[in-house]
Amino acid sequence: MLYRAAMSEAPTKATIGTSEFDRDTAVTERPGHPGVYDAELSAGWTIISAINGGYLLALVGRALAHALPHPDPFSLSAHYLTPSRPGPAVVRTAPVRTGRTLSTGQASLFQYDDRGHEVERLRVLASYGDLDALADDVRTTAQPPALPPYDRCFGPQDMPGESPVPGSSAITERLTLRLDPATLGWALGAPSGKGEMRSWFGLADGRDPDPLSLLLAVDALPPTAFELGLTGWVPTVELTAHIRCRPAPGPLRVSVTTRNLAGGFLEEDAEVWDDAGRLVAQSRQLARAPLG
């Protein structure tokens, strides 16, 4: 079943640095080549044979955190140029501007094709700062998603039927998702047509959230296209993520909505809320609608 939760209960905490997410997003600066990082794209974050876009953004985000003088992602805009696949990759970064509170940089992720030619997979423009230095003043009309309690939501392993996307989805073993029953009509053959998805979210090994894992969270839920009655792969064309504050330990609440599908494309607007009830990340992506 697509997006299979690895555990039916809230995860226990893992030590950051020993987490699978940390190992699989690790980058190593190439000796003698400042700003160039080698990485290994893990097959553990694939959907069918393509690698999840949030995982890729987190990996490139880690490279930019090394390359720029500020530690935390504030805003990242990524264009997904060609599908990535498991195996070696190179991230090339370049500073654009460095200021007192923000630094801006760009990065591209490359792989080699079967003929040995370098192919650009992903291009990112990002601004980084220090989340711990942000002011405490919050004025908002945003409200956390009204999710049922954790134990009254469902992991995809609880749902009958076949996956809406045929084939292996290894990423499901690395996430703990507990989905709102109100957004699970697609799993029962009765999609609501509302284009909404809501879930509790965590990493299956219990690693607490941080700014980089928020980049994964905004793109980790089942596509809203499923609740619109469509099935199949929904590839991301462009994704912009805003990290608003450092998340508190504990499970996250994620909501994703689509208001408009037209011309074969749809948008997905995501909000991520932490265990302290704060809006910690927002995103919008443009994705290609499946043909089904």
C-alpha positions in Angstrom: 0.0 0.0 0.0 1.4 3.4 -0.9 2.7 5.5 2.0 2.8 2.6 4.4 3.4 3.8 7.9 6.2 1.9 9.6 4.6 1.9 13.0 1.1 2.0 14.4 2.1 4.0 17.5 3.9 7.3 18.0 7.6 6.7 17.3 10.3 6.7 20.0 13.1 9.2 19.7 16.3 8.4 17.8 19.5 10.3 18.2 20.0 13.0 15.5 23.0 12.1 13.5 22.3 8.3 13.7 19.0 8.8 11.8 18.5 7.3 8.4 17.4 10.7 7.2 20.7 12.3 8.3 22.8 9.5 6.7 20.9 9.6 3.5 21.0 13.4 3.1 24.7 13.6 4.0 27.0 15.5 1.6 30.8 15.6 1.5 32.7 18.6 0.1 35.0 17.5 -2.7 38.7 18.2 -1.8 40.1 21.1 -3.7 36.6 22.2 -5.0 35.0 24.5 -2.5 31.2 24.5 -2.8 31.0 21.2 -4.6 29.5 18.3 -2.7 29.3 14.6 -3.4 26.2 12.6 -2.3 24.6 9.3 -2.7 20.9 9.3 -3.5 19.3 6.5 -1.5 16.8 4.1 -3.0 15.0 4.2 0.4 13.3 7.5 -0.6 11.8 6.4 -3.9 8.2 6.4 -5.2 8.2 3.7 -7.9 11.7 4.4 -9.4 11.7 8.2 -8.9 13.2 9.8 -5.8 10.8 11.9 -3.6 11.2 15.7 -4.2 11.1 16.6 -0.6 14.1 14.3 0.1 16.0 15.8 -2.7 15.3 19.3 -1.5 16.5 18.4 2.0 19.7 17.0 0.6 20.4 20.1 -1.5 19.4 22.2 1.5 22.0 20.5 3.6 24.7 21.3 1.0 23.6 24.9 1.1 23.8 25.0 4.9 27.4 24.0 4.6 28.2 26.5 1.8 26.5 29.6 3.2 27.4 31.5 6.3 23.9 31.3 7.8 22.8 27.9 9.2 19.0 27.6 8.5 16.9 27.5 5.4 14.3 30.3 5.3 13.1 30.1 1.7 13.9 27.6 -1.1 12.5 27.5 -4.6 13.3 24.3 -6.5 12.7 23.4 -10.2 12.7 19.7 -10.9 14.2 19.3 -14.3 14.6 15.6 -14.8 13.7 12.6 -12.6 16.5 11.6 -10.1 17.4 8.0 -9.5 19.3 6.2 -6.8 23.1 6.5 -7.0 25.9 9.0 -7.0 25.1 12.7 -7.4 27.0 16.0 -7.3 25.6 19.2 -5.7 27.3 22.4 -7.0 26.6 25.5 -4.9 27.4 29.2 -5.4 26.8 32.2 -3.1 24.7 35.0 -4.6 24.7 37.5 -1.8 25.7 37.6 1.8 24.2 40.0 4.3 24.0 40.4 8.0 20.8 38.5 8.6 20.3 36.6 5.3 22.5 34.9 2.8 21.3 33.8 -0.6 22.8 31.0 -2.7 22.0 28.7 -5.6 22.6 25.0 -6.0 22.2 22.4 -8.7 22.1 18.6 -8.3 23.6 16.6 -11.2 23.8 12.9 -12.0 25.3 11.0 -15.0 23.2 9.3 -17.6 23.8 5.9 -19.1 26.2 7.5 -21.7 28.3 9.2 -19.0 26.9 12.7 -19.7 26.2 14.9 -16.8 22.5 15.8 -16.4 21.0 18.5 -14.2 18.2 17.1 -12.1 17.3 19.9 -9.8 18.0 23.7 -9.5 17.5 25.6 -6.3 17.6 29.3 -5.3 17.6 29.8 -1.5 17.8 32.3 1.3 19.3 31.2 4.7 19.4 32.9 8.1 19.4 32.0 11.8 16.0 30.8 13.0 17.1 31.2 16.7 17.6 34.9 16.1 14.0 35.6 14.9 11.8 37.9 16.9 9.1 36.3 19.1 6.3 38.5 17.8 3.6 36.4 16.0 0.4 37.8 14.4 -1.5 35.3 12.5 -5.0 34.2 11.5 -3.8 30.7 10.5 -5.1 27.8 12.5 -3.7 24.3 12.9 -5.5 21.6 10.9 -8.4 20.0 12.9 -6.9 16.5 13.0 -8.4 13.7 15.1 -6.2 12.3 17.9 -3.2 10.3 16.7 -4.7 7.0 17.7 -7.9 7.7 15.8 -6.1 8.3 12.5 -5.0 5.6 10.1 -1.7 4.4 8.8 -1.9 3.4 5.1 -1.3 -0.2 6.2 -4.8 -0.1 7.7 -6.5 0.6 4.4 -7.8 -2.0 2.0 -7.2 -2.3 -1.7 -4.2 -1.7 -4.0 -2.0 1.4 -4.1 -3.1 4.2 -6.5 0.5 4.2 -7.8 1.6 0.7 -8.9 5.1 -0.5 -8.0 7.4 -0.2 -5.0 7.3 2.9 -2.8 10.3 2.5 -0.4 9.8 5.9 1.2 6.7 4.5 3.0 9.0 2.4 5.3 10.8 5.6 6.4 7.8 7.6 7.5 5.2 7.4 10.2 2.0 8.8 8.8 -1.4 8.8 10.5 -3.9 10.1 8.0 -7.2 11.9 8.8 -10.1 9.5 8.0 -11.9 12.4 6.4 -9.3 12.6 3.7 -9.1 8.8 3.0 -12.1 8.4 0.6 -9.6 7.6 -2.2 -8.5 4.5 -0.3 -12.0 3.2 -0.1 -12.9 3.9 -3.8 -14.9 6.9 -2.9 -12.8 10.1 -3.2 -14.4 13.2 -1.8 -13.4 15.5 -4.7 -12.2 18.1 -2.3 -8.4 17.9 -2.9 -7.5 17.7 0.7 -5.0 15.6 2.6 -4.2 15.8 6.4 -1.9 13.7 8.5 0.3 13.4 11.6 3.8 13.1 10.3 7.1 11.8 11.7 10.2 9.8 10.7 9.9 6.1 11.4 13.1 5.9 13.4 11.7 8.6 15.8 14.1 11.4 14.9 12.7 14.7 16.0 11.9 17.3 13.3 14.4 20.1 12.4 14.4 22.7 9.6 15.8 20.2 7.0 13.3 17.5 7.8 10.5 20.1 7.3 11.6 20.2 3.6 10.7 16.6 3.4 7.4 17.0 5.3 5.9 19.5 2.8 6.2 16.8 0.1 5.6 13.5 1.9 1.8 13.0 2.1 -0.2 11.1 -0.5 -1.1 13.5 -3.4 -4.3 15.5 -3.1 -5.0 14.2 -6.7 -6.1 11.0 -5.1 -9.0 12.7 -3.3 -9.8 14.3 -6.7 -10.4 10.9 -8.1 -7.1 10.6 -10.0 -4.6 7.8 -9.7 -0.9 7.6 -10.7 2.3 9.4 -10.2 2.1 13.2 -9.6 5.6 14.6 -10.4 6.6 18.0 -9.0 7.5 20.7 -11.5 8.3 23.5 -9.0 8.3 23.6 -5.2 8.8 26.7 -3.0 9.1 26.1 0.8 9.2 28.6 3.6 10.6 27.6 7.0 9.1 29.8 9.7 10.6 28.6 12.9 12.5 25.8 14.4 10.1 23.0 15.2 9.5 21.6 18.7 10.2 17.9 19.4 7.3 15.6 18.7 5.0 14.7 15.8 4.0 17.2 13.2 0.6 18.0 11.7 0.6 18.5 7.9 -2.3 19.7 5.7 -2.2 19.9 1.9 -4.9 21.4 -0.3 -5.5 21.8 -4.0 -8.0 24.4 -5.2 -7.4 24.3 -8.9 -6.6 21.6 -11.4 -6.5 22.9 -15.0 -4.6 22.2 -18.2 -3.0 19.0 -16.7 -1.4 20.7 -13.8 -2.4 21.3 -10.1 -1.1 23.2 -7.2 -0.6 21.8 -3.7 -0.5 24.2 -0.7 1.0 22.7 2.4 1.2 23.8 6.0 3.2 22.1 8.7 2.5 22.6 12.4 4.6 21.4 15.3 3.7 19.9 18.6 3.7 23.3 20.3 0.9 24.5 17.9 3.1 26.7 15.8 3.1 27.1 12.0 6.7 26.0 11.2 6.7 25.5 7.4 4.6 26.4 4.4 4.9 25.5 0.7 3.4 25.6 -2.7 4.2 23.4 -5.5 3.1 23.0 -9.1 2.7 19.4 -10.1 1.6 17.5 -13.2 -1.7 15.8 -12.8 -1.9 12.1 -13.5 -3.7 11.0 -16.6 -6.0 8.6 -14.7 
